Amino acid sequence: MLLGKKRKIGRKIEEINIGEKLEITETIEDKDILLYLGLTDDNNPLFIQHDYASLTPFKKPVVPQIMLLGFVTSSISKFLPGPGSCIIRQNISFPNPVHHYATIVLKFEVTGVDSENHLVTIGIKGFDESQEVIIDGDIDVCPPYPPRSITARTFDNF
């Protein structure tokens, strides 16, 4: 039963400061790509067919860009601001491809805190093993609101 159960939420807007940073490292394995492709029913040959990809400028299969974005959104949901947060807007580019088995580093930095509109802006840069930029952009996030007590209004009429 979830009702009344204590839930861990992330940091509220007043607990977040401009300049805060987070760094996440992920290694992309075959199982990750297969799970993504199975979930989305995406059969783009550039993602899985070595023979096709070898005939393109990419030379070998690439990781789906939306899967890379999944690592970004997961980091926001888990760490900065954390559970209970919601992405409102994103402006992301993928300047260089990521190939299978890559280890990527995602660097996040809080660049804005708008208390009036309950928004935090987070800059994101991602790098591959060669230090090439693979993700660049910014995201507006609504940090978690403090949960209201389910009994807070119970005794209003007494």
Disulfide bonds with the S-S distance in Angstrom:
none
